[in-house]
């Protein structure tokens, strides 16, 4: 999780700084898949049993999830 999407103005606020995950991935020699913004709708969707990406596909967090899983899906499909 990285950054908080303000529900009022949709601006991303880096509450926990930025770049730590990417730096660690580089140090460990593994691919950096991306940053998922802290999104209150993820909690709401999860609590209601709704797949977040399916129901909130237009949010920044859903776009980040889609981008992060794309290379993983590419590795598992034959
Ligand atoms: Zn705001």
PDB file of the backbone (N, CA, C, O) and the ligand in Angstrom, with CONECT records:
HET     ZN  A 101       1
ATOM      1  N   UNK A   1       0.837  -1.182   0.000  1.00  0.00           N
ATOM      2  CA  UNK A   1       0.000   0.000   0.000  1.00  0.00           C
ATOM      3  C   UNK A   1       0.883   1.247   0.000  1.00  0.00           C
ATOM      4  O   UNK A   1       1.885   1.314   0.711  1.00  0.00           O
ATOM      5  N   UNK A   2       0.507   2.194  -0.779  1.00  0.00           N
ATOM      6  CA  UNK A   2       1.300   3.414  -0.882  1.00  0.00           C
ATOM      7  C   UNK A   2       0.378   4.572  -1.238  1.00  0.00           C
ATOM      8  O   UNK A   2      -0.341   4.523  -2.236  1.00  0.00           O
ATOM      9  N   UNK A   3       0.407   5.584  -0.436  1.00  0.00           N
ATOM     10  CA  UNK A   3      -0.393   6.770  -0.725  1.00  0.00           C
ATOM     11  C   UNK A   3      -1.857   6.566  -0.358  1.00  0.00           C
ATOM     12  O   UNK A   3      -2.352   5.439  -0.316  1.00  0.00           O
ATOM     13  N   UNK A   4      -2.535   7.668  -0.094  1.00  0.00           N
ATOM     14  CA  UNK A   4      -3.954   7.671   0.248  1.00  0.00           C
ATOM     15  C   UNK A   4      -4.680   8.558  -0.761  1.00  0.00           C
ATOM     16  O   UNK A   4      -4.298   9.708  -0.978  1.00  0.00           O
ATOM     17  N   UNK A   5      -5.722   8.014  -1.371  1.00  0.00           N
ATOM     18  CA  UNK A   5      -6.501   8.793  -2.325  1.00  0.00           C
ATOM     19  C   UNK A   5      -7.573   9.555  -1.550  1.00  0.00           C
ATOM     20  O   UNK A   5      -8.502   8.951  -1.013  1.00  0.00           O
ATOM     21  N   UNK A   6      -7.447  10.877  -1.493  1.00  0.00           N
ATOM     22  CA  UNK A   6      -8.421  11.700  -0.771  1.00  0.00           C
ATOM     23  C   UNK A   6      -9.798  11.523  -1.420  1.00  0.00           C
ATOM     24  O   UNK A   6      -9.953  11.747  -2.620  1.00  0.00           O
ATOM     25  N   UNK A   7     -10.810  11.115  -0.612  1.00  0.00           N
ATOM     26  CA  UNK A   7     -12.139  10.909  -1.195  1.00  0.00           C
ATOM     27  C   UNK A   7     -12.795  12.206  -1.661  1.00  0.00           C
ATOM     28  O   UNK A   7     -13.768  12.174  -2.415  1.00  0.00           O
ATOM     29  N   UNK A   8     -12.276  13.332  -1.222  1.00  0.00           N
ATOM     30  CA  UNK A   8     -12.872  14.608  -1.593  1.00  0.00           C
ATOM     31  C   UNK A   8     -12.327  15.147  -2.906  1.00  0.00           C
ATOM     32  O   UNK A   8     -13.090  15.542  -3.788  1.00  0.00           O
ATOM     33  N   UNK A   9     -10.998  15.163  -3.035  1.00  0.00           N
ATOM     34  CA  UNK A   9     -10.407  15.774  -4.230  1.00  0.00           C
ATOM     35  C   UNK A   9      -9.641  14.776  -5.093  1.00  0.00           C
ATOM     36  O   UNK A   9      -9.082  15.150  -6.124  1.00  0.00           O
ATOM     37  N   UNK A  10      -9.610  13.491  -4.673  1.00  0.00           N
ATOM     38  CA  UNK A  10      -8.952  12.404  -5.426  1.00  0.00           C
ATOM     39  C   UNK A  10      -7.435  12.553  -5.528  1.00  0.00           C
ATOM     40  O   UNK A  10      -6.790  11.822  -6.279  1.00  0.00           O
ATOM     41  N   UNK A  11      -6.861  13.500  -4.774  1.00  0.00           N
ATOM     42  CA  UNK A  11      -5.416  13.670  -4.782  1.00  0.00           C
ATOM     43  C   UNK A  11      -4.769  12.535  -3.982  1.00  0.00           C
ATOM     44  O   UNK A  11      -5.305  12.123  -2.953  1.00  0.00           O
ATOM     45  N   UNK A  12      -3.609  12.023  -4.454  1.00  0.00           N
ATOM     46  CA  UNK A  12      -2.884  10.973  -3.739  1.00  0.00           C
ATOM     47  C   UNK A  12      -1.913  11.624  -2.754  1.00  0.00           C
ATOM     48  O   UNK A  12      -1.058  12.417  -3.146  1.00  0.00           O
ATOM     49  N   UNK A  13      -2.057  11.277  -1.454  1.00  0.00           N
ATOM     50  CA  UNK A  13      -1.191  11.791  -0.399  1.00  0.00           C
ATOM     51  C   UNK A  13      -0.286  10.653   0.056  1.00  0.00           C
ATOM     52  O   UNK A  13      -0.779   9.600   0.462  1.00  0.00           O
ATOM     53  N   UNK A  14       1.049  10.849  -0.005  1.00  0.00           N
ATOM     54  CA  UNK A  14       2.004   9.802   0.379  1.00  0.00           C
ATOM     55  C   UNK A  14       2.206   9.801   1.885  1.00  0.00           C
ATOM     56  O   UNK A  14       3.171  10.376   2.389  1.00  0.00           O
ATOM     57  N   UNK A  15       1.286   9.150   2.609  1.00  0.00           N
ATOM     58  CA  UNK A  15       1.311   9.112   4.070  1.00  0.00           C
ATOM     59  C   UNK A  15       2.580   8.436   4.584  1.00  0.00           C
ATOM     60  O   UNK A  15       3.182   8.905   5.550  1.00  0.00           O
ATOM     61  N   UNK A  16       2.987   7.346   3.952  1.00  0.00           N
ATOM     62  CA  UNK A  16       4.141   6.564   4.433  1.00  0.00           C
ATOM     63  C   UNK A  16       5.361   6.752   3.532  1.00  0.00           C
ATOM     64  O   UNK A  16       6.146   5.818   3.365  1.00  0.00           O
ATOM     65  N   UNK A  17       5.532   7.908   2.965  1.00  0.00           N
ATOM     66  CA  UNK A  17       6.607   8.206   2.007  1.00  0.00           C
ATOM     67  C   UNK A  17       6.410   7.386   0.734  1.00  0.00           C
ATOM     68  O   UNK A  17       5.385   6.723   0.577  1.00  0.00           O
ATOM     69  N   UNK A  18       7.383   7.426  -0.175  1.00  0.00           N
ATOM     70  CA  UNK A  18       7.231   6.752  -1.462  1.00  0.00           C
ATOM     71  C   UNK A  18       8.558   6.137  -1.882  1.00  0.00           C
ATOM     72  O   UNK A  18       9.619   6.688  -1.589  1.00  0.00           O
ATOM     73  N   UNK A  19       8.504   5.011  -2.560  1.00  0.00           N
ATOM     74  CA  UNK A  19       9.696   4.417  -3.168  1.00  0.00           C
ATOM     75  C   UNK A  19      10.345   3.300  -2.374  1.00  0.00           C
ATOM     76  O   UNK A  19      11.290   2.682  -2.867  1.00  0.00           O
ATOM     77  N   UNK A  20       9.869   3.007  -1.138  1.00  0.00           N
ATOM     78  CA  UNK A  20      10.485   1.970  -0.302  1.00  0.00           C
ATOM     79  C   UNK A  20      10.349   0.581  -0.904  1.00  0.00           C
ATOM     80  O   UNK A  20      11.309  -0.190  -0.905  1.00  0.00           O
ATOM     81  N   UNK A  21       9.174   0.252  -1.413  1.00  0.00           N
ATOM     82  CA  UNK A  21       8.940  -1.065  -2.004  1.00  0.00           C
ATOM     83  C   UNK A  21       9.775  -1.268  -3.256  1.00  0.00           C
ATOM     84  O   UNK A  21      10.333  -2.343  -3.476  1.00  0.00           O
ATOM     85  N   UNK A  22       9.854  -0.240  -4.062  1.00  0.00           N
ATOM     86  CA  UNK A  22      10.623  -0.317  -5.305  1.00  0.00           C
ATOM     87  C   UNK A  22      12.114  -0.488  -4.993  1.00  0.00           C
ATOM     88  O   UNK A  22      12.810  -1.257  -5.655  1.00  0.00           O
ATOM     89  N   UNK A  23      12.591   0.234  -3.982  1.00  0.00           N
ATOM     90  CA  UNK A  23      13.997   0.127  -3.569  1.00  0.00           C
ATOM     91  C   UNK A  23      14.294  -1.290  -3.072  1.00  0.00           C
ATOM     92  O   UNK A  23      15.302  -1.887  -3.449  1.00  0.00           O
ATOM     93  N   UNK A  24      13.399  -1.828  -2.213  1.00  0.00           N
ATOM     94  CA  UNK A  24      13.608  -3.165  -1.658  1.00  0.00           C
ATOM     95  C   UNK A  24      13.583  -4.223  -2.755  1.00  0.00           C
ATOM     96  O   UNK A  24      14.391  -5.152  -2.737  1.00  0.00           O
ATOM     97  N   UNK A  25      12.658  -4.093  -3.716  1.00  0.00           N
ATOM     98  CA  UNK A  25      12.594  -5.053  -4.828  1.00  0.00           C
ATOM     99  C   UNK A  25      13.912  -5.046  -5.598  1.00  0.00           C
ATOM    100  O   UNK A  25      14.424  -6.096  -5.988  1.00  0.00           O
ATOM    101  N   UNK A  26      14.455  -3.839  -5.812  1.00  0.00           N
ATOM    102  CA  UNK A  26      15.729  -3.726  -6.519  1.00  0.00           C
ATOM    103  C   UNK A  26      16.857  -4.412  -5.758  1.00  0.00           C
ATOM    104  O   UNK A  26      17.687  -5.108  -6.343  1.00  0.00           O
ATOM    105  N   UNK A  27      16.873  -4.201  -4.423  1.00  0.00           N
ATOM    106  CA  UNK A  27      17.912  -4.807  -3.586  1.00  0.00           C
ATOM    107  C   UNK A  27      17.798  -6.331  -3.564  1.00  0.00           C
ATOM    108  O   UNK A  27      18.805  -7.032  -3.471  1.00  0.00           O
ATOM    109  N   UNK A  28      16.569  -6.839  -3.649  1.00  0.00           N
ATOM    110  CA  UNK A  28      16.340  -8.290  -3.596  1.00  0.00           C
ATOM    111  C   UNK A  28      16.402  -8.939  -4.974  1.00  0.00           C
ATOM    112  O   UNK A  28      16.367 -10.164  -5.088  1.00  0.00           O
ATOM    113  N   UNK A  29      16.493  -8.123  -6.016  1.00  0.00           N
ATOM    114  CA  UNK A  29      16.569  -8.660  -7.371  1.00  0.00           C
ATOM    115  C   UNK A  29      15.268  -9.283  -7.852  1.00  0.00           C
ATOM    116  O   UNK A  29      15.274 -10.236  -8.631  1.00  0.00           O
ATOM    117  N   UNK A  30      14.140  -8.731  -7.374  1.00  0.00           N
ATOM    118  CA  UNK A  30      12.835  -9.220  -7.826  1.00  0.00           C
ATOM    119  C   UNK A  30      12.094  -8.072  -8.512  1.00  0.00           C
ATOM    120  O   UNK A  30      12.369  -6.902  -8.247  1.00  0.00           O
ATOM    121  N   UNK A  31      11.152  -8.413  -9.394  1.00  0.00           N
ATOM    122  CA  UNK A  31      10.434  -7.336 -10.093  1.00  0.00           C
ATOM    123  C   UNK A  31       9.569  -6.515  -9.131  1.00  0.00           C
ATOM    124  O   UNK A  31       8.948  -7.061  -8.219  1.00  0.00           O
ATOM    125  N   UNK A  32       9.539  -5.208  -9.348  1.00  0.00           N
ATOM    126  CA  UNK A  32       8.632  -4.333  -8.597  1.00  0.00           C
ATOM    127  C   UNK A  32       7.328  -4.280  -9.380  1.00  0.00           C
ATOM    128  O   UNK A  32       7.308  -3.833 -10.527  1.00  0.00           O
ATOM    129  N   UNK A  33       6.238  -4.735  -8.765  1.00  0.00           N
ATOM    130  CA  UNK A  33       4.965  -4.839  -9.483  1.00  0.00           C
ATOM    131  C   UNK A  33       4.146  -3.562  -9.437  1.00  0.00           C
ATOM    132  O   UNK A  33       3.278  -3.359 -10.286  1.00  0.00           O
ATOM    133  N   UNK A  34       4.405  -2.693  -8.460  1.00  0.00           N
ATOM    134  CA  UNK A  34       3.663  -1.442  -8.408  1.00  0.00           C
ATOM    135  C   UNK A  34       3.248  -1.068  -7.002  1.00  0.00           C
ATOM    136  O   UNK A  34       3.521  -1.782  -6.037  1.00  0.00           O
ATOM    137  N   UNK A  35       2.579   0.076  -6.912  1.00  0.00           N
ATOM    138  CA  UNK A  35       2.094   0.601  -5.633  1.00  0.00           C
ATOM    139  C   UNK A  35       0.571   0.653  -5.663  1.00  0.00           C
ATOM    140  O   UNK A  35      -0.020   1.186  -6.602  1.00  0.00           O
ATOM    141  N   UNK A  36      -0.058   0.098  -4.635  1.00  0.00           N
ATOM    142  CA  UNK A  36      -1.517   0.144  -4.538  1.00  0.00           C
ATOM    143  C   UNK A  36      -1.873   1.247  -3.552  1.00  0.00           C
ATOM    144  O   UNK A  36      -1.484   1.176  -2.386  1.00  0.00           O
ATOM    145  N   UNK A  37      -2.608   2.271  -3.996  1.00  0.00           N
ATOM    146  CA  UNK A  37      -2.998   3.332  -3.076  1.00  0.00           C
ATOM    147  C   UNK A  37      -3.918   2.810  -1.965  1.00  0.00           C
ATOM    148  O   UNK A  37      -4.694   1.878  -2.177  1.00  0.00           O
ATOM    149  N   UNK A  38      -3.820   3.420  -0.787  1.00  0.00           N
ATOM    150  CA  UNK A  38      -4.743   3.110   0.309  1.00  0.00           C
ATOM    151  C   UNK A  38      -6.115   3.635  -0.119  1.00  0.00           C
ATOM    152  O   UNK A  38      -6.284   4.832  -0.349  1.00  0.00           O
ATOM    153  N   UNK A  39      -7.080   2.740  -0.221  1.00  0.00           N
ATOM    154  CA  UNK A  39      -8.390   3.102  -0.780  1.00  0.00           C
ATOM    155  C   UNK A  39      -9.493   2.551   0.132  1.00  0.00           C
ATOM    156  O   UNK A  39      -9.682   1.337   0.207  1.00  0.00           O
ATOM    157  N   UNK A  40     -10.228   3.443   0.829  1.00  0.00           N
ATOM    158  CA  UNK A  40     -11.289   2.985   1.733  1.00  0.00           C
ATOM    159  C   UNK A  40     -12.325   2.095   1.048  1.00  0.00           C
ATOM    160  O   UNK A  40     -12.936   1.255   1.709  1.00  0.00           O
ATOM    161  N   UNK A  41     -12.536   2.253  -0.244  1.00  0.00           N
ATOM    162  CA  UNK A  41     -13.511   1.421  -0.955  1.00  0.00           C
ATOM    163  C   UNK A  41     -13.092  -0.055  -1.006  1.00  0.00           C
ATOM    164  O   UNK A  41     -13.937  -0.933  -1.180  1.00  0.00           O
ATOM    165  N   UNK A  42     -11.761  -0.332  -0.850  1.00  0.00           N
ATOM    166  CA  UNK A  42     -11.302  -1.727  -0.820  1.00  0.00           C
ATOM    167  C   UNK A  42     -11.895  -2.416   0.409  1.00  0.00           C
ATOM    168  O   UNK A  42     -12.359  -3.553   0.326  1.00  0.00           O
ATOM    169  N   UNK A  43     -11.877  -1.723   1.544  1.00  0.00           N
ATOM    170  CA  UNK A  43     -12.446  -2.271   2.788  1.00  0.00           C
ATOM    171  C   UNK A  43     -13.949  -2.468   2.629  1.00  0.00           C
ATOM    172  O   UNK A  43     -14.487  -3.519   2.978  1.00  0.00           O
ATOM    173  N   UNK A  44     -14.615  -1.455   2.104  1.00  0.00           N
ATOM    174  CA  UNK A  44     -16.065  -1.516   1.928  1.00  0.00           C
ATOM    175  C   UNK A  44     -16.458  -2.673   1.007  1.00  0.00           C
ATOM    176  O   UNK A  44     -17.372  -3.439   1.315  1.00  0.00           O
ATOM    177  N   UNK A  45     -15.757  -2.792  -0.126  1.00  0.00           N
ATOM    178  CA  UNK A  45     -16.062  -3.871  -1.077  1.00  0.00           C
ATOM    179  C   UNK A  45     -15.786  -5.233  -0.450  1.00  0.00           C
ATOM    180  O   UNK A  45     -16.584  -6.160  -0.583  1.00  0.00           O
ATOM    181  N   UNK A  46     -14.643  -5.347   0.236  1.00  0.00           N
ATOM    182  CA  UNK A  46     -14.270  -6.624   0.849  1.00  0.00           C
ATOM    183  C   UNK A  46     -15.273  -7.028   1.925  1.00  0.00           C
ATOM    184  O   UNK A  46     -15.687  -8.185   1.992  1.00  0.00           O
ATOM    185  N   UNK A  47     -15.665  -6.060   2.778  1.00  0.00           N
ATOM    186  CA  UNK A  47     -16.625  -6.354   3.840  1.00  0.00           C
ATOM    187  C   UNK A  47     -17.967  -6.811   3.276  1.00  0.00           C
ATOM    188  O   UNK A  47     -18.693  -7.573   3.915  1.00  0.00           O
ATOM    189  N   UNK A  48     -18.289  -6.338   2.073  1.00  0.00           N
ATOM    190  CA  UNK A  48     -19.564  -6.703   1.456  1.00  0.00           C
ATOM    191  C   UNK A  48     -19.429  -7.892   0.499  1.00  0.00           C
ATOM    192  O   UNK A  48     -20.386  -8.258  -0.183  1.00  0.00           O
ATOM    193  N   UNK A  49     -18.239  -8.489   0.453  1.00  0.00           N
ATOM    194  CA  UNK A  49     -18.032  -9.661  -0.385  1.00  0.00           C
ATOM    195  C   UNK A  49     -17.993  -9.361  -1.872  1.00  0.00           C
ATOM    196  O   UNK A  49     -18.208 -10.252  -2.694  1.00  0.00           O
ATOM    197  N   UNK A  50     -17.719  -8.103  -2.224  1.00  0.00           N
ATOM    198  CA  UNK A  50     -17.686  -7.708  -3.639  1.00  0.00           C
ATOM    199  C   UNK A  50     -16.242  -7.634  -4.124  1.00  0.00           C
ATOM    200  O   UNK A  50     -15.410  -7.009  -3.466  1.00  0.00           O
ATOM    201  N   UNK A  51     -15.923  -8.257  -5.261  1.00  0.00           N
ATOM    202  CA  UNK A  51     -14.567  -8.116  -5.814  1.00  0.00           C
ATOM    203  C   UNK A  51     -14.303  -6.641  -6.148  1.00  0.00           C
ATOM    204  O   UNK A  51     -14.992  -6.044  -6.975  1.00  0.00           O
ATOM    205  N   UNK A  52     -13.285  -6.069  -5.484  1.00  0.00           N
ATOM    206  CA  UNK A  52     -13.036  -4.638  -5.612  1.00  0.00           C
ATOM    207  C   UNK A  52     -12.808  -4.206  -7.058  1.00  0.00           C
ATOM    208  O   UNK A  52     -13.422  -3.246  -7.524  1.00  0.00           O
ATOM    209  N   UNK A  53     -11.937  -4.904  -7.761  1.00  0.00           N
ATOM    210  CA  UNK A  53     -11.593  -4.482  -9.126  1.00  0.00           C
ATOM    211  C   UNK A  53     -12.815  -4.525 -10.042  1.00  0.00           C
ATOM    212  O   UNK A  53     -12.979  -3.674 -10.916  1.00  0.00           O
ATOM    213  N   UNK A  54     -13.673  -5.530  -9.830  1.00  0.00           N
ATOM    214  CA  UNK A  54     -14.865  -5.671 -10.674  1.00  0.00           C
ATOM    215  C   UNK A  54     -15.840  -4.514 -10.434  1.00  0.00           C
ATOM    216  O   UNK A  54     -16.394  -3.957 -11.382  1.00  0.00           O
ATOM    217  N   UNK A  55     -16.045  -4.156  -9.163  1.00  0.00           N
ATOM    218  CA  UNK A  55     -17.058  -3.149  -8.839  1.00  0.00           C
ATOM    219  C   UNK A  55     -16.530  -1.712  -8.855  1.00  0.00           C
ATOM    220  O   UNK A  55     -17.298  -0.762  -9.004  1.00  0.00           O
ATOM    221  N   UNK A  56     -15.210  -1.566  -8.701  1.00  0.00           N
ATOM    222  CA  UNK A  56     -14.648  -0.206  -8.661  1.00  0.00           C
ATOM    223  C   UNK A  56     -13.478  -0.083  -9.630  1.00  0.00           C
ATOM    224  O   UNK A  56     -12.438   0.488  -9.299  1.00  0.00           O
ATOM    225  N   UNK A  57     -13.658  -0.615 -10.801  1.00  0.00           N
ATOM    226  CA  UNK A  57     -12.597  -0.671 -11.807  1.00  0.00           C
ATOM    227  C   UNK A  57     -12.056   0.676 -12.260  1.00  0.00           C
ATOM    228  O   UNK A  57     -10.962   0.748 -12.819  1.00  0.00           O
ATOM    229  N   UNK A  58     -12.806   1.737 -12.026  1.00  0.00           N
ATOM    230  CA  UNK A  58     -12.377   3.069 -12.496  1.00  0.00           C
ATOM    231  C   UNK A  58     -11.511   3.810 -11.478  1.00  0.00           C
ATOM    232  O   UNK A  58     -11.056   4.920 -11.753  1.00  0.00           O
ATOM    233  N   UNK A  59     -11.275   3.207 -10.298  1.00  0.00           N
ATOM    234  CA  UNK A  59     -10.480   3.887  -9.276  1.00  0.00           C
ATOM    235  C   UNK A  59      -8.984   3.712  -9.549  1.00  0.00           C
ATOM    236  O   UNK A  59      -8.575   2.802 -10.270  1.00  0.00           O
ATOM    237  N   UNK A  60      -8.181   4.593  -8.964  1.00  0.00           N
ATOM    238  CA  UNK A  60      -6.722   4.511  -9.100  1.00  0.00           C
ATOM    239  C   UNK A  60      -6.203   3.202  -8.526  1.00  0.00           C
ATOM    240  O   UNK A  60      -5.283   2.601  -9.081  1.00  0.00           O
ATOM    241  N   UNK A  61      -6.792   2.751  -7.403  1.00  0.00           N
ATOM    242  CA  UNK A  61      -6.337   1.503  -6.776  1.00  0.00           C
ATOM    243  C   UNK A  61      -6.605   0.309  -7.686  1.00  0.00           C
ATOM    244  O   UNK A  61      -5.757  -0.574  -7.813  1.00  0.00           O
ATOM    245  N   UNK A  62      -7.776   0.273  -8.319  1.00  0.00           N
ATOM    246  CA  UNK A  62      -8.099  -0.840  -9.221  1.00  0.00           C
ATOM    247  C   UNK A  62      -7.157  -0.844 -10.424  1.00  0.00           C
ATOM    248  O   UNK A  62      -6.711  -1.901 -10.869  1.00  0.00           O
ATOM    249  N   UNK A  63      -6.861   0.333 -10.937  1.00  0.00           N
ATOM    250  CA  UNK A  63      -5.922   0.425 -12.060  1.00  0.00           C
ATOM    251  C   UNK A  63      -4.539  -0.070 -11.634  1.00  0.00           C
ATOM    252  O   UNK A  63      -3.849  -0.739 -12.403  1.00  0.00           O
ATOM    253  N   UNK A  64      -4.136   0.263 -10.398  1.00  0.00           N
ATOM    254  CA  UNK A  64      -2.827  -0.173  -9.890  1.00  0.00           C
ATOM    255  C   UNK A  64      -2.803  -1.689  -9.692  1.00  0.00           C
ATOM    256  O   UNK A  64      -1.806  -2.343 -10.001  1.00  0.00           O
ATOM    257  N   UNK A  65      -3.922  -2.257  -9.169  1.00  0.00           N
ATOM    258  CA  UNK A  65      -4.015  -3.715  -9.020  1.00  0.00           C
ATOM    259  C   UNK A  65      -3.886  -4.387 -10.383  1.00  0.00           C
ATOM    260  O   UNK A  65      -3.129  -5.345 -10.536  1.00  0.00           O
ATOM    261  N   UNK A  66      -4.622  -3.889 -11.369  1.00  0.00           N
ATOM    262  CA  UNK A  66      -4.615  -4.488 -12.707  1.00  0.00           C
ATOM    263  C   UNK A  66      -3.210  -4.468 -13.299  1.00  0.00           C
ATOM    264  O   UNK A  66      -2.764  -5.441 -13.907  1.00  0.00           O
ATOM    265  N   UNK A  67      -2.521  -3.342 -13.112  1.00  0.00           N
ATOM    266  CA  UNK A  67      -1.157  -3.203 -13.633  1.00  0.00           C
ATOM    267  C   UNK A  67      -0.198  -4.171 -12.922  1.00  0.00           C
ATOM    268  O   UNK A  67       0.689  -4.747 -13.551  1.00  0.00           O
ATOM    269  N   UNK A  68      -0.388  -4.345 -11.597  1.00  0.00           N
ATOM    270  CA  UNK A  68       0.511  -5.202 -10.808  1.00  0.00           C
ATOM    271  C   UNK A  68       0.320  -6.682 -11.126  1.00  0.00           C
ATOM    272  O   UNK A  68       1.288  -7.442 -11.127  1.00  0.00           O
ATOM    273  N   UNK A  69      -0.915  -7.098 -11.395  1.00  0.00           N
ATOM    274  CA  UNK A  69      -1.151  -8.535 -11.625  1.00  0.00           C
ATOM    275  C   UNK A  69      -0.899  -8.950 -13.068  1.00  0.00           C
ATOM    276  O   UNK A  69      -0.765 -10.138 -13.360  1.00  0.00           O
ATOM    277  N   UNK A  70      -0.836  -7.973 -13.971  1.00  0.00           N
ATOM    278  CA  UNK A  70      -0.657  -8.300 -15.394  1.00  0.00           C
ATOM    279  C   UNK A  70       0.595  -9.170 -15.642  1.00  0.00           C
ATOM    280  O   UNK A  70       0.487 -10.194 -16.317  1.00  0.00           O
ATOM    281  N   UNK A  71       1.766  -8.797 -15.123  1.00  0.00           N
ATOM    282  CA  UNK A  71       2.941  -9.654 -15.359  1.00  0.00           C
ATOM    283  C   UNK A  71       2.832 -11.012 -14.679  1.00  0.00           C
ATOM    284  O   UNK A  71       3.399 -11.990 -15.165  1.00  0.00           O
ATOM    285  N   UNK A  72       2.108 -11.089 -13.557  1.00  0.00           N
ATOM    286  CA  UNK A  72       1.927 -12.376 -12.864  1.00  0.00           C
ATOM    287  C   UNK A  72       1.071 -13.299 -13.729  1.00  0.00           C
ATOM    288  O   UNK A  72       1.385 -14.478 -13.888  1.00  0.00           O
ATOM    289  N   UNK A  73       0.000 -12.759 -14.282  1.00  0.00           N
ATOM    290  CA  UNK A  73      -0.878 -13.555 -15.152  1.00  0.00           C
ATOM    291  C   UNK A  73      -0.117 -14.010 -16.391  1.00  0.00           C
ATOM    292  O   UNK A  73      -0.328 -15.115 -16.890  1.00  0.00           O
ATOM    293  N   UNK A  74       0.765 -13.153 -16.881  1.00  0.00           N
ATOM    294  CA  UNK A  74       1.570 -13.499 -18.056  1.00  0.00           C
ATOM    295  C   UNK A  74       2.485 -14.678 -17.792  1.00  0.00           C
ATOM    296  O   UNK A  74       2.777 -15.457 -18.699  1.00  0.00           O
ATOM    297  N   UNK A  75       2.952 -14.816 -16.523  1.00  0.00           N
ATOM    298  CA  UNK A  75       3.857 -15.906 -16.155  1.00  0.00           C
ATOM    299  C   UNK A  75       3.094 -17.228 -16.016  1.00  0.00           C
ATOM    300  O   UNK A  75       3.658 -18.297 -16.251  1.00  0.00           O
ATOM    301  N   UNK A  76       1.793 -17.156 -15.629  1.00  0.00           N
ATOM    302  CA  UNK A  76       1.060 -18.389 -15.333  1.00  0.00           C
ATOM    303  C   UNK A  76       0.309 -18.915 -16.552  1.00  0.00           C
ATOM    304  O   UNK A  76      -0.020 -20.100 -16.598  1.00  0.00           O
ATOM    305  N   UNK A  77       0.030 -18.065 -17.538  1.00  0.00           N
ATOM    306  CA  UNK A  77      -0.700 -18.519 -18.724  1.00  0.00           C
ATOM    307  C   UNK A  77       0.266 -19.141 -19.717  1.00  0.00           C
ATOM    308  O   UNK A  77       1.397 -18.687 -19.888  1.00  0.00           O
ATOM    309  N   UNK A  78      -0.214 -20.196 -20.367  1.00  0.00           N
ATOM    310  CA  UNK A  78       0.624 -20.859 -21.377  1.00  0.00           C
ATOM    311  C   UNK A  78      -0.074 -20.871 -22.714  1.00  0.00           C
ATOM    312  O   UNK A  78       0.472 -21.385 -23.690  1.00  0.00           O
TER     313      UNK A  78
HETATM  314 ZN    ZN A 101      -8.520  16.217  -0.714  1.00  0.00          ZN
END
